[in-house]
Amino acid sequence: MNNKIWLSSPHMGGTEQKYVQEAFDTNWVAPLGPNVNGFEKDLENYIKEESKVACLASGTAAIHLALILSGVKLNEEVICQSMTFSASANPITYLGAKPIFVDSELDTWNICPIHLEDAIKGSIEKGKKPKAMIVVHLYGMPAKMDAIVAIAKKYEIILIEDAAEALGATYRGKNCGTFGDFGILSFNGNKIITTSGGGALVCKTDAMKQKAIFLATQARDNAPHYQHSEIGYNYRMSNIVAGIGRGQMEVLDQHVALRRKNNQFYRNLFKDVKGVTVFAEPTADFYSNHWLSCVVIDAEITGFTREDLRLQLEKENIEARPLWKPMHLQPVFKNCEYYGAKEAETLFEKGLCLPSGSNLTDEDRSRIAEAIMKLVK
Ligand SMILES: *Cc1c(COP(=O)(O)O)cnc(C)c1O
C-alpha cells in the first residue's frame, strides 16, 4: 500500500527544536516564558494593524475568552456563521448563551451579510439585540468584511473573527483577524502552522490583551497570596509549545505560498471537467491562504457525487473530507434559531476538501491526479 496522503498534516520548518531546546536549557518549562512572549511578538509583527496578541492553549479557548471579554452572559444571543467547525459555536454555550446561526453566501462560503442583518433584526424585534457575532474565514477565504464590519457598526454589536483557518489571508490587503473587536487564531495539528495544539486571541489594545492573559491564568488579583475576585481559566500557552510556534513563524509565508500552489494545481486539474468547481477567490480583494482546497461537485453533470470521489481517493489511501456540516443541521444545535436558505446545506452536500498540506510532494500530487482522473474520465 502507498503511504497515506493526509488532508493537512503538520509541516515543520526545521528551527522549531532550537526554540524548544532553549526552553529546556533555561528551564522555562512552564505556561510562560521567552518563547510565549517571542511568539506573541512574531504574530503581532506579522498581522500588523497594531493588534495585540495573547497566546492561549487553543483556538477554542480564544473564542471562549473573546465572548467573556465581550460581556456575553446567560441567555443572551450570539450570532454565528452556521457553516463552520463546531469550535466556533461551542463556547457560546459554555456561557449559557444562545447561538443564532446564519447561512453562507456562495462567493466566499462565509456568513451572508443579508441573512446576517435579518438575524439581527429578528432578535431586535424580540427585544433582544445579539451581544456579539462570530464570523469565520472558512478554509482561509476571507469573509466579506466591508459589509460585515458596516453591519456590526450600524447595530453596535461586537464582532469576533474566527480566523483559525485564515492566518496569512487578507481582505483588501488587511489581515484576517484584525477587522473585528477580537480575532482568534489556531495552531492545531492540521492548521497552516501548528504548535501541536494552541491558539491566540487578537485584541485591539494592550489593556484588552492583559485582561485576556489575566483570565487565562486563573484571574489572580495583584496580591502576594492567591486572591481572586473573578472566575479564571487555565488557558495560557506553554512555553514549549510557543517554541514550536516561533519556528513555524519562520516558514509561514512559505506555507501560504505552497498551499496556494496546491489550489492552482487543483484548478488546472479540473479545468476541463464540467460540473466540478474549485473554490477560489471571487475577486482580487480576497487573498486566501487556501488552507484547504475544496471542490463542489454537481453530480447531475459529472455522473459522480462528492462521496464517490471521497471513496475513490480513500481506496488509494488518500484522505479527503466533506465540507463542514452546518451547525444548524447538527443534532446538538437542533433547537437553535437559523436565518437563511440552503446555501450552506447545499455546499455540505456537494463539497469535498482535498489534500492541501504544504508538505505535499510532486509525487503526492501525481497520485492524487491519477486517482481523481480514474473517476473523471
Ligand atoms: C480549528 C478551528 C477552531 C478551533 O481551534 P482549536 O485550536 O482546535 O481549538 C475554531 N474554528 C475553526 C473554524 C477552526 O477550524
The ligand as a MOL file (V3000), in Angstrom:
LIG
                    3D

  0  0  0     0  0            999 V3000
M  V30 BEGIN CTAB
M  V30 COUNTS 15 15 0 0 0
M  V30 BEGIN ATOM
M  V30 1 C -9.5420 24.7410 14.2850 0
M  V30 2 C -10.6730 25.6410 14.3920 0
M  V30 3 C -11.0790 26.1910 15.6120 0
M  V30 4 C -10.5700 25.7460 16.9330 0
M  V30 5 O -9.2410 25.8300 17.1800 0
M  V30 6 P -8.5480 24.8250 18.2150 0
M  V30 7 O -7.1840 25.4100 18.3430 0
M  V30 8 O -8.5520 23.4670 17.5910 0
M  V30 9 O -9.3170 24.8730 19.4960 0
M  V30 10 C -12.0940 27.1290 15.6100 0
M  V30 11 N -12.6990 27.4950 14.4880 0
M  V30 12 C -12.3730 26.9830 13.3020 0
M  V30 13 C -13.0850 27.4560 12.0950 0
M  V30 14 C -11.3670 26.0220 13.2030 0
M  V30 15 O -11.0740 25.4860 12.0230 0
M  V30 END ATOM
M  V30 BEGIN BOND
M  V30 1 1 1 2
M  V30 2 1 2 3
M  V30 3 2 2 14
M  V30 4 1 3 4
M  V30 5 2 3 10
M  V30 6 1 4 5
M  V30 7 1 5 6
M  V30 8 2 6 7
M  V30 9 1 6 8
M  V30 10 1 6 9
M  V30 11 1 10 11
M  V30 12 2 11 12
M  V30 13 1 12 13
M  V30 14 1 12 14
M  V30 15 1 14 15
M  V30 END BOND
M  V30 END CTAB
M  END
